[in-house]
Amino acid sequence: MLDITYEGLNLAEFGQQILYFISLDQTHWIATLALILFFFPLERLFPKVVRNTAFSRISVVLILAICANFTIWLIKNTVYFDIIRFYLNLQIYSISKAPIPTLLIYAICFLAIDLAVYIYHLLSHKITPLWKLHSIHHADETVDASTGILQHPFETVGSLLFVLLIVVAFGFPVLTLVVFTAAGTLHNMFSHANIALPVWVDRILRLVIVTPDMHRTHHSIDLREGNANFGQIFSFWDRMFGTYIDRPASGEADLIMGLPVAEKPKSFTVRGLLFHPFAGLVPGRKGTKRPRR
């Protein structure tokens, strides 16, 4: 079935383009680690809150990130082309062929991908199986730049497949996905960074993008606040869809981050975090519940 085309490319050619994009994961992870190291001294010089810099915590975060990267590698080398073939059969429209300026196409697609990530993040707080995976990210009680890579491997796969579906179904240029991933990685580190921005700078920036203070509220132990501020890069999706909260009710200084006691993993270890989403499937084990407003 190589007669299916995308942007004038057959399945094999298009698949290779996407595969090349995913193959950039080595560069992506090197850049991610470089960004964490970049923010590390800034977080020590201009901290917003006192944070846990214990090696045990950092090692857990890094090992989970390696597990996620390995899972993506497995997909690339097994079912990858089957997924692309299936997605191409679902294509609804190809915006790449729209009679509008190329730069406008890229701008629209960039915004659309960010909206898709916002939607997936929102669903991760509303749909129980997705929340069980996503709760791993919220288990970190010390949010800093490294928290940006704290994800369950299955959540990493789920978000990738969701975004890839949107990209293929609506015929986005592949380069848009590459650019968004680069920008998203940079901003992900920034929004999680434990840095204190001047109030006036934060106020201006959050009119357009998600700031560390805005995203820190999303990590509040108060589930009403945790079910808000879902934006990845741009903050206006939260304002547009009514999921924006300006500040935590307790104030920045007294904000407690993490999960309520009933939601917490048994331990903040690699094993504890990896198996936490499935704890409720084992008789006698307590699992995570879907957060409520």
N, C-alpha and C positions, 0 to 999 in steps of 0.2 A: 504494500500500500504506500509506495513512495510517490504517488501522483498528487498527494495533498501538498499544497503550497502555502507559503507564508512569506509576505514581502517579496514574492517572486522566487523564493527558495523552496526546494522540495524538502521533505521531512528530514532527510539525512543532513542537508546543508543547514537548515534552520536548527536542527538538534545540535549540530556542531557549534553553532553560534552561542546557543544557550549553555552548552557544555563548557565552552571556553569561558563564558561569564562565571559559571560556577567554579571552574578550575582556578579562578583568581583567588580562591579561598586562602591559599598560602599567603599571598600578598595581603589579603584582607586581614588575616589573623596577625600578621606581622605589624600591619598598620594599627590594628586594634591595641596590641600590646604596647606599641610605641605611644599611642595616645594616653593609655593608662599611666605610663611612665611620665608623660608630659604633664598630666594633671596632678600626679603624686606630689611634687614639691609645692604646687599651687595650693593643694588641699592642706598642706602642712603650714604654709605661710598665711593663708587667708581662709581658715576653716569656718564653716557655718555652724557645725555642731561637732562635739567631741565624737570621734569615731574609733572603731575597733580595727587596729592595724595588725592584729595578731597574724602570724604566719599561717596558722592552722586555717583561719578563715579564708585568706587569700588562696591557699593551696586548694581548698575545696572548690572555690569559684573557678580556678584555672582548670582543674581536672574535669569539672562539669562541662566547661567550654570545649575541652579536648574531646570529650564523649560526644558532644553535639557535632563537632567537626567530623569525627569519625563516622557518625551516622549518615551525614550528608555524603561522605565519600562512598559509603556502601550503596546508597541510592544511585549515585552517579555510575557505579559499576554493575548495577543489576537491572532495576526496573525503569531507569531514566527514560529510555526511548519509548517505552510503552506508555508512560505518563504523557510525554509530549504528543504522541500519536492520538491519545484519547482527548487531550485538550484541543488539538487542532480540529477534531471532528465537532467540537462544541463552539467553534468560532462564530460569533454573532455579527461582528463588523470589523473592518480594518481601518482604523483611524489613520494609519500610515498612508492610505491612498486618498484621504480626504483632500478636496481642492482648497486647501488653506495653506498659509505660509508654514514652512518647516519649523521655524522657531516656535510658532504658536502651537503646533502639534506637540513638540517636546514639552512646552510649558503645561499644556493641558494634561498630558500623560504623567508628568512629574507630580502634579497636584492630585491626579486620580490615584496614583500609587500610594501617596501619603494618606488619602482618604480611605483606601482599602486597608492600610495598616491600622488606621484609627478604628475602622469597623471591626477588624479581627480582634483588636485589643479590647474593644467594648464587649464583643461576644465572649471573649475569654473570661469576662467577669460575670456573664449572664448564664452561660451554658455550663452545667456542672462538670462534665468530663474535661472541657477546656480549662475551667477554673482549677481543677485538680492539678493540671500540669502547670498552669501559670502561677499558682500559689507558691511554687518554688522560688520564683523571682521575688515575691513579696516576703519570703521567709528571712531575707537579710535585714537585720535590725540596724545595720550601719550602712546607709546608702552612700556610696561614693562611685567614682568612675568605673571601678571594677564591677559594680553591681550590674552595669549595662550588659555584661556578657554572661550573667547568671541566668541560665534558662535550662529547663529540662530538654534533653535531646529531642523528644517527641514534639515538644512545642516548637522548637526550631524548624523541624520538618513540616509541621502543620502550617506555620506562618509562611514558609517558603512556597509550599504547594498552593496556598490560597492566593498569594500575590502573583505567582506564575500563572494561575488560572485566569486572573483578571487581565494580565498582560497579553496572554495568547487569545483569550476570548474576544478582546476588543482590538487586537492587532496593533499593540503599542510597539514602537521601534525598540529593538533589543537594547540599543545604547541608552535609552531612557532608564532601563532597569539597572544598568551598570552605574550610571551617574547617580541615581537615587540611592543605591546601596552605599556608594562612597560617601555621599552627603549624609545619609542616615546613620552610618557608623560614626562619623565625626560628631554629629549632633547627639547621638545616643550617649556618647561619653560625656559630652558637655552637660546634658540635661540631668545626668546622674551625679555629676561632680559635686563634691562637698566643698564648694567655694562660696564665699559671701560676696555677692555683687552689690554695689551701691544701689540703694532703693530706687533712685531715679533711672539708673541703667536697666534694672529689672523691669520697671514699669514700661519703659519704651520698648524693650525687646519683646516682652510678652504680648504686645499688641499683634505681633506677627509670628514669633516662634515660641516654643516651649522653653522656659527658663528653669534652672535648677530649683529655685524656690517653688515654682508652679508644679514641677514634677514631684518634688519632695512631699507636697501635700497629698499626691496620689499614693504615696507609700505610707500614709498615716494608718495607725492601728484602728482608727475610727472608720468603720466600713462605709459610712456615708461619704466620707472624704476619699476613701480608697476607691469608691465607685464614681470617680470624677477625674477630670484632666487626663483623658486617654490619648491625647495627641502625640504623634511621633516627632514630627518636625514643626508643623504649623499649629498654632494655638487657636486659630479661628474656627476649626471644626468643633471644638468644645463649646465655644460661644454660640455657634450656629445651631447646635443640636441640644443645647441646654445641659451640658455635662461639665460646665466650668465652675470651679470654686476658686475664689481669689486667694484666700488664706485659710489655714487651719484654725478651727475654733479655739484651740488652746494657745494659739500664737506660735510663732516660729521657735522661740526659745524653749518652749515646753512640749514641742511636738514629739510624740512617741511613734516610731516607725516599726513596721513588722506586721505580724499576724496576731489576732486574738488567740488566747490560750487554746481554745477548742480547735483552732485551725493549724496550730504549729506542727511542724514535722517532729517526729520523735527525737531527732538529733540533727544538728547542723553539720552533717558529715556527708561524704559522697554517697554512701549507702543509704543514709537516712533520707536524703533529698531525692535520689533516684527512685526509691521504692515508695515514697510518701504518697504519690497520686493513686497508688494501687492498694493502699492499706485497707480501705473499706471493702475490698473484694475478698479479703481473708477473714473468715469467721473469728470474731473476738478482737479484731484489730480496729482501731478508730481511724476513720478516714476524714478527709476535708469535706466541708459542706460548702455549698454555693453561698457567696456573700450576699447579704441582704441590705437593703437601704434602711 
